Amino acid sequence: MLGMMMNAPLLVSSILRHAATYHGSTEVVSKTVEGPIHRYTYADLSKRSQKLANALKKLGLEHGDRVGTLAWNGYRHMELYYGVSGSGFVCHTINPRLFREQIGYIIEHAGDSVLFSDLTFLPILEALADRLAPLKAVVILTDEAHMPKSDVLPNLVCYETLIANEPDEFEWPVFDENTASALCYTSGTTGDPKGVLYSHRSSVLHAMAISLMDVLSLSANDAVVPVVPMFHVNAWGLPFAAPMVGAKLVMPGPNLDGASLHSLFESEGVTATAGVPTVWLGLLDWMDAHGQKFTSLKRVAIGGSATPPIMISRFHNMGVTVRHAWGMTETSPIGLAATLLPKHEKLSAEQRLTLESKQGRPLFGMEFRIDGSDGKPVARDGKAFGAMLVRGPWVAAGYYNTEKSPAHAVEGWFDTGDVVTMDEDGFVQIVDRTKDVVKSGGEWISSIELENIAQAHPAIKEAAVVAAPDARWGERPVLVVVVKPGQTFTRHDMLDVYTGKISKWSIPDEVIIVEELPHTATGKLLKTAIRQIVLDEY
């Protein structure tokens, strides 16, 4: 017997319709590429998204066509999110920080029909001119006053001109909720970038899940800044979650330095934000250097890579709650959030910090299993570790236009590539990435643990640990650090840092001082390049 409930599909357009109808006067504030602050409301966002939908229809797009974007977090990019997906097309966000060859490959692999780009990325477009020739249009996200000229791309279209004369009413089509809505590519650290094709259903369910109290705790009383880029896993779903709950949405644009972010937070009364550790490190250091505080910020979500406990403590000292979260492009991305349980209130501050530094507990809808080397589940004791696999309604079942990958070798599961422990409450802690674990004398050494310990030293700005080849032990850990201005850090200091905190055989053999550490296009430590730095020293 089936239930007698209405069968209303979960569509991205329904989020915008809800926001415009019941939170129509709530602001969407954007720091623009052109410079000024732009303000309008969810009602305005809805009207302009419908103008865009009408314009896309005139461009001759067909259901399921991919529409590429090269853009920062801003109101026009928001219009693309809804105008494209709501029309039954696929919004394909492209990471402009990737190598240009990778960007060209992604555009071709996705089969984009139209490309929308911010002014910032005109040099990328010109460098890829030959590969853009098959597109129906290349649209610059600006007005006529700022429209650039290009000898290489003479037929560029101005966004504001494109939508200017279109009606602001559009009948959003109703279709199967499993229809593709968005496409994001992994950063391609191993092989070519791989496409993750989200559905309307997965995007709506993910937005609902991350809004819960135990995840990002979003409501209409919040002012939210997605510092994580909209070209990186849909800004962790915040462009969908904020309108869904009616929160004020504040877009930071291209400037993510400490001074710019702090000014934006304070002027707009921001209460919640999300981003990667490298961005927060810059903000916290700037605030310390200038004696600044937060007056409105209450919560910050940190993910993308493991968060050092010292960073969580620095936010705590400023009166800000930290929600450490874990996810991947393949998981939409949020699958874990480190929210303490009532029984943890009696723990010491140090014990609570240990839990908050873990990747978190599973969100409802997400199933996790931790397999040992024998393929059998390991004990949930917080000590036994194994490979983490996951499944759920917003987890990729495969990659777009790609043969079955090793990550999907176990039927119905996705292998994350993380080596983790899980305790009885479901708290997951990443021991390391499978490819980053240091294997020394038959024992595994966690590079993440070593990095977190080093990061707590007052002289260290940023730290990374990688394996160096060793004739006797196979591999040995080496610490590579960036030292704060005016500070020093020697091998003797390194030994002091680690002694008594880890087993003696786990202590790195050497420390290498560098001016900066290389990062991936998504802000993670680029371990392949850091290994080369170490190899060059040996």
C-alpha positions in Angstrom: 0.0 0.0 0.0 1.3 3.4 -1.0 0.9 6.6 1.1 -1.6 9.2 0.0 0.7 12.1 -0.1 1.3 14.6 -3.0 4.2 13.7 -5.2 6.0 17.1 -5.4 9.5 16.8 -6.9 12.4 18.3 -5.0 13.6 20.9 -7.5 16.2 23.7 -7.1 13.6 26.2 -8.5 11.4 25.5 -5.5 14.0 26.9 -3.2 14.1 30.2 -5.0 10.3 30.3 -5.2 10.1 29.9 -1.5 12.7 32.5 -0.8 11.1 35.1 -3.0 7.6 34.4 -1.6 8.3 34.2 2.1 11.6 36.0 2.5 11.4 38.4 -0.5 12.7 41.4 1.4 15.8 39.6 2.8 19.0 41.0 1.4 21.6 39.5 -0.9 24.7 41.6 -0.6 27.7 41.2 -3.0 31.2 42.6 -3.1 31.5 43.0 -6.9 34.4 42.4 -9.2 33.9 46.0 -10.4 34.4 47.3 -6.8 31.1 48.6 -5.3 28.8 46.7 -3.0 25.7 45.5 -4.7 22.4 45.0 -2.8 19.1 43.6 -3.7 16.6 41.1 -2.3 15.6 37.5 -2.8 12.6 38.8 -4.7 15.0 40.6 -7.0 17.1 37.5 -7.4 14.0 35.6 -8.4 13.0 38.1 -11.1 16.5 38.4 -12.6 16.9 34.6 -12.6 13.7 34.4 -14.5 15.0 37.0 -17.0 18.1 34.8 -17.4 16.0 31.7 -17.9 14.2 33.5 -20.8 17.5 34.5 -22.3 18.9 31.0 -22.1 15.9 29.7 -23.9 16.5 32.2 -26.8 20.1 30.9 -27.0 18.7 27.6 -28.2 19.7 25.4 -25.3 18.0 22.1 -24.9 17.1 20.2 -21.7 20.2 18.8 -20.1 22.7 21.1 -21.8 25.6 22.2 -19.7 26.3 25.8 -19.0 29.7 26.7 -17.7 30.6 29.4 -15.2 34.0 30.9 -14.3 32.9 33.3 -11.5 33.4 34.4 -8.0 30.8 34.5 -5.3 28.4 37.2 -6.3 24.7 37.9 -7.2 25.1 37.2 -10.9 26.6 33.8 -10.1 23.6 33.2 -7.9 21.3 34.0 -10.8 23.1 31.4 -12.9 22.7 28.8 -10.2 18.9 29.2 -10.3 18.3 30.4 -13.9 20.3 27.5 -15.4 19.3 24.6 -13.1 15.7 25.8 -12.7 15.3 25.7 -16.5 16.4 22.1 -16.7 20.0 22.8 -17.8 23.1 21.8 -15.9 25.1 24.5 -14.0 28.7 23.6 -14.5 30.9 25.6 -12.1 34.6 25.6 -13.2 37.4 26.3 -10.8 39.5 29.1 -12.3 42.5 28.2 -10.0 43.1 25.0 -12.0 45.8 24.9 -14.7 44.5 26.4 -17.9 45.0 23.1 -19.7 42.8 21.5 -17.1 40.1 24.2 -17.5 40.1 23.6 -21.3 39.8 19.8 -20.7 36.9 20.3 -18.3 35.0 22.6 -20.7 35.3 20.0 -23.5 34.7 17.0 -21.3 31.6 18.5 -19.9 30.4 19.5 -23.4 29.5 23.0 -22.3 27.2 24.9 -24.7 27.6 28.4 -23.2 30.2 29.9 -20.8 29.6 32.7 -18.4 32.7 34.4 -16.9 33.6 37.2 -14.5 35.8 40.0 -15.8 38.8 38.7 -13.8 39.1 35.6 -16.0 39.3 37.2 -19.4 43.0 36.2 -19.7 41.9 32.6 -19.2 39.3 32.9 -21.9 41.7 34.4 -24.3 44.2 31.7 -23.7 41.5 29.1 -24.4 40.0 30.9 -27.4 40.5 27.9 -29.8 38.7 25.6 -27.4 35.8 28.0 -26.9 35.0 28.3 -30.6 32.3 25.6 -30.5 30.3 27.4 -27.8 27.0 29.1 -28.6 28.1 32.1 -26.6 30.7 33.4 -24.1 29.1 35.9 -21.8 30.9 38.3 -19.5 29.2 38.9 -16.1 29.2 42.7 -16.1 27.4 45.7 -17.6 28.1 47.7 -20.8 30.1 50.3 -18.8 32.7 47.7 -17.8 32.5 45.4 -20.8 36.0 44.5 -22.0 37.2 44.4 -25.6 39.1 41.4 -26.9 40.8 41.0 -30.2 41.1 37.2 -29.6 37.4 36.9 -28.6 35.6 39.6 -30.5 32.1 38.2 -30.0 31.8 38.4 -26.3 28.3 39.0 -24.9 27.5 41.4 -22.1 25.4 39.7 -19.4 23.3 42.7 -18.5 22.6 43.3 -22.2 21.7 39.7 -22.6 18.9 39.8 -20.0 17.9 43.4 -20.2 14.8 43.1 -22.4 13.7 39.7 -21.2 10.5 39.4 -19.1 11.0 38.8 -15.4 8.4 36.0 -15.4 9.2 32.5 -16.3 7.3 29.3 -15.7 9.8 27.0 -14.1 9.4 23.6 -15.7 8.5 20.6 -13.5 10.5 17.4 -14.2 11.9 14.4 -12.5 13.8 15.4 -9.3 16.6 13.0 -10.3 17.3 15.3 -13.3 20.9 16.6 -13.3 21.2 20.1 -11.8 24.9 20.9 -11.4 28.3 19.6 -12.4 31.5 20.0 -10.5 34.9 18.5 -11.3 37.5 17.3 -8.8 40.8 19.1 -8.7 42.5 16.3 -10.5 45.5 15.7 -8.2 45.6 12.2 -9.6 44.9 12.0 -13.3 42.4 14.1 -15.2 39.7 16.0 -13.2 36.6 13.9 -12.8 33.0 15.2 -13.0 30.5 14.8 -10.2 26.9 15.3 -11.5 24.4 16.4 -8.9 20.7 16.0 -9.1 17.9 18.4 -8.1 17.0 15.8 -5.4 20.5 15.5 -4.0 21.0 19.3 -3.9 17.8 20.0 -2.1 18.2 17.2 0.4 21.8 18.3 1.1 20.7 21.9 1.6 18.1 20.7 4.1 20.5 18.5 6.0 23.3 21.1 6.4 20.8 23.7 7.7 20.1 21.5 10.8 21.2 22.6 14.3 23.8 19.9 14.5 25.4 20.9 11.2 25.5 24.6 10.2 22.5 25.7 12.3 21.1 28.1 9.8 17.9 30.2 10.1 16.2 33.4 8.9 17.9 35.2 11.8 21.4 34.6 10.3 23.5 36.6 7.9 25.7 34.1 6.1 28.9 34.5 4.2 30.0 31.6 2.0 33.7 32.2 1.9 34.2 28.8 0.2 33.9 29.6 -3.5 30.8 28.9 -5.5 33.1 27.1 -8.0 34.1 24.6 -5.3 31.4 22.0 -4.6 28.6 24.6 -4.9 30.0 26.6 -2.0 29.2 23.6 0.2 25.5 24.1 -0.6 25.1 27.5 1.1 23.7 29.2 -2.1 20.8 26.7 -1.7 20.6 26.5 2.2 20.6 30.2 2.9 17.6 31.0 0.6 15.9 27.9 1.9 15.9 29.2 5.5 15.6 32.9 4.5 19.0 33.9 5.8 20.6 37.1 4.6 23.3 36.1 2.1 26.6 38.1 1.9 28.9 37.3 -1.1 32.6 38.2 -0.6 33.6 38.4 -4.3 37.2 38.0 -5.2 38.9 39.5 -2.1 39.4 36.9 0.6 42.2 38.5 2.5 41.9 39.1 6.2 41.2 42.9 6.0 38.5 42.5 3.4 36.7 39.6 5.1 36.8 41.3 8.6 35.4 44.5 7.1 32.6 42.7 5.3 31.7 40.6 8.4 31.5 43.7 10.6 29.7 46.0 8.2 27.0 43.4 7.3 26.5 41.9 10.8 27.6 38.4 9.6 26.7 35.6 12.1 27.8 32.5 10.2 30.4 31.6 7.6 32.2 28.7 6.1 35.6 28.2 4.4 38.9 26.3 4.3 41.7 26.6 7.0 44.1 28.6 4.8 41.6 31.5 4.5 40.8 31.5 8.3 44.6 31.4 9.1 45.0 34.6 7.1 42.0 36.2 8.8 43.0 35.3 12.3 46.6 36.4 11.7 45.4 39.8 10.4 43.1 40.3 13.3 45.8 39.5 15.8 48.2 41.9 14.1 45.6 44.7 14.1 44.0 44.0 17.5 40.6 43.4 15.9 37.6 41.3 17.3 34.3 40.0 16.0 31.2 41.8 17.1 28.5 39.7 15.3 30.1 36.4 14.1 28.8 33.4 16.1 29.7 30.3 14.0 32.3 29.3 11.5 32.4 26.0 9.6 35.8 24.8 8.6 36.5 22.0 6.1 38.3 21.1 3.0 41.3 19.8 4.9 42.0 18.9 8.5 41.7 21.8 10.9 44.5 22.3 13.5 43.2 22.3 17.1 45.0 25.6 17.6 42.8 27.3 15.0 39.7 26.1 16.7 41.0 27.5 20.0 41.8 30.8 18.4 38.2 31.1 17.3 36.9 30.0 20.7 39.0 32.7 22.3 37.1 35.3 20.1 33.8 33.9 21.2 33.1 32.0 17.9 31.8 28.5 17.8 33.6 26.2 15.3 31.9 23.5 13.4 34.6 21.2 12.0 33.1 19.5 8.9 34.2 16.9 6.4 33.2 16.3 2.9 34.3 15.8 -0.7 33.1 16.9 -4.2 31.7 13.4 -4.4 29.6 13.9 -1.2 28.0 17.3 -2.2 30.1 17.8 0.1 29.1 17.7 3.8 28.8 14.3 5.3 30.3 14.8 8.8 30.0 17.6 11.4 31.7 17.7 14.8 28.9 18.7 17.1 29.3 17.6 20.8 26.7 15.6 22.6 25.1 16.4 26.0 27.4 13.8 27.7 30.4 15.8 26.6 29.5 18.8 28.6 31.3 17.4 31.6 34.5 16.9 29.8 37.5 19.2 30.3 38.1 22.0 27.7 41.0 20.0 26.4 38.9 16.8 25.9 36.2 18.8 24.2 38.7 20.3 21.9 40.0 16.9 21.0 36.4 15.9 19.9 35.8 19.2 18.1 39.0 18.7 16.1 37.7 15.4 14.7 35.9 15.4 11.3 32.6 14.9 13.1 29.5 12.6 13.3 27.5 11.4 10.3 24.6 13.5 9.1 21.3 11.7 8.8 21.1 10.1 5.4 24.8 9.3 5.3 26.1 5.8 6.0 29.7 5.1 6.8 31.8 2.0 7.1 35.4 1.6 8.1 37.1 -1.4 6.5 40.3 -2.9 7.7 43.0 -4.3 5.4 41.0 -7.6 5.3 37.9 -5.8 4.0 36.0 -6.3 7.2 34.6 -3.5 9.5 37.0 -2.4 12.3 36.0 -1.8 15.9 34.3 1.5 16.6 36.6 2.3 19.5 38.3 5.4 18.2 41.6 3.5 17.9 41.3 0.9 15.2 41.7 2.5 11.7 40.8 1.5 8.2 39.5 2.8 4.9 36.4 5.0 5.0 33.5 4.2 2.6 30.3 6.1 2.4 26.9 6.0 0.7 23.8 8.2 0.8 21.3 10.3 -1.2 23.9 13.0 -2.0 26.9 10.8 -2.7 28.1 10.3 -6.3 27.3 6.8 -7.7 29.9 7.4 -10.4 31.7 10.0 -12.4 30.3 11.9 -15.4 31.2 10.5 -18.8 33.8 8.2 -17.2 34.2 4.4 -16.9 33.7 2.9 -13.4 36.5 4.1 -11.1 38.4 2.2 -8.4 36.6 4.5 -5.9 33.3 2.7 -6.7 34.8 -0.8 -6.8 32.7 -1.9 -3.8 29.1 -2.0 -5.1 26.9 0.7 -3.7 29.7 2.5 -1.8 32.2 5.2 -2.5 35.7 4.8 -1.2 36.9 8.2 0.1 40.6 7.4 0.1 40.7 8.4 3.8 42.2 6.3 6.6 40.1 6.9 9.7 39.0 5.8 13.1 35.4 6.0 14.4 34.3 5.9 18.0 31.1 4.5 19.5 29.3 7.9 19.1 30.2 8.0 15.4 33.0 10.6 15.7 35.3 10.1 12.8 38.9 11.2 12.8 41.0 11.1 9.7 44.4 9.5 10.4 45.5 10.4 6.9 44.8 10.1 3.2 45.8 6.7 2.0 48.4 8.2 -0.3 49.8 10.5 2.5 50.4 8.0 5.3 54.1 7.7 6.2 54.9 3.9 6.2 58.0 3.5 8.4 59.4 0.1 9.3 56.0 -1.5 8.8 54.2 1.1 11.0 51.9 3.8 9.8 52.6 7.4 10.9 49.8 10.0 10.6 51.0 13.1 8.8 47.9 15.0 10.0 48.7 14.3 13.6 52.3 15.5 13.2 51.1 18.7 11.3 48.6 19.6 14.0 51.3 19.3 16.8 53.7 21.5 14.8 51.0 24.0 14.0 50.5 24.7 17.7 54.0 26.1 18.1 53.9 29.9 18.3 56.7 30.3 15.7 54.9 28.2 13.0 52.6 29.8 10.5 51.9 26.6 8.5 53.2 23.0 8.6 53.2 20.0 6.4 54.6 16.5 6.9 55.6 14.1 4.0 57.6 10.9 3.6 61.2 10.9 2.6 62.8 7.6 1.3 64.9 5.8 3.8 67.3 2.9 3.1 66.6 1.2 6.5 63.0 2.1 7.3 61.5 2.5 3.8 60.1 6.0 4.6 60.6 8.5 7.4 58.6 11.7 8.1 60.0 15.1 7.3 58.5 18.4 8.6 58.2 21.3 6.2 57.2 24.6 7.8 56.6 28.3 7.1 57.9 30.4 10.0 56.1 33.5 11.2 58.0 36.8 10.5 60.6 37.5 13.1 60.5 34.0 14.5 63.0 31.1 14.3 62.4 27.3 14.4 65.3 24.8 14.5 65.6 21.0 14.5 66.1 21.3 18.3 62.8 23.2 18.6 61.2 20.5 16.5 62.4 17.7 18.9 61.0 19.7 21.9 57.7 20.1 20.2 57.2 16.4 19.6 58.9 14.9 22.7 56.3 13.4 25.0 53.4 13.9 22.6 54.0 11.0 20.3 56.2 7.9 20.2 59.8 8.6 19.7 60.0 6.7 16.4 57.2 8.9 15.0 59.1 12.1 15.4 60.2 13.6 12.0 63.9 13.2 11.2 64.4 16.7 9.8 62.7 20.1 9.5 62.9 22.2 6.3 62.1 25.9 6.4 60.4 27.4 3.3 58.9 30.8 2.5 55.5 29.3 1.5 53.8 26.0 1.1 52.2 25.0 -2.2 48.4 24.5 -2.2 45.9 22.9 -4.5 43.3 24.9 -6.4 40.9 24.2 -3.5 43.3 25.4 -0.8 44.6 22.1 0.4 48.3 21.4 0.9 49.7 20.1 -2.3 51.6 17.1 -1.0 53.1 16.1 -4.4 54.9 19.5 -4.7 55.9 19.3 -1.0 57.4 15.9 -1.5 59.5 17.3 -4.3 60.8 20.0 -2.0 61.9 17.3 0.4 63.4 15.2 -2.3 65.4 18.2 -3.6 66.9 18.5 -0.1 67.9 14.8 0.2 
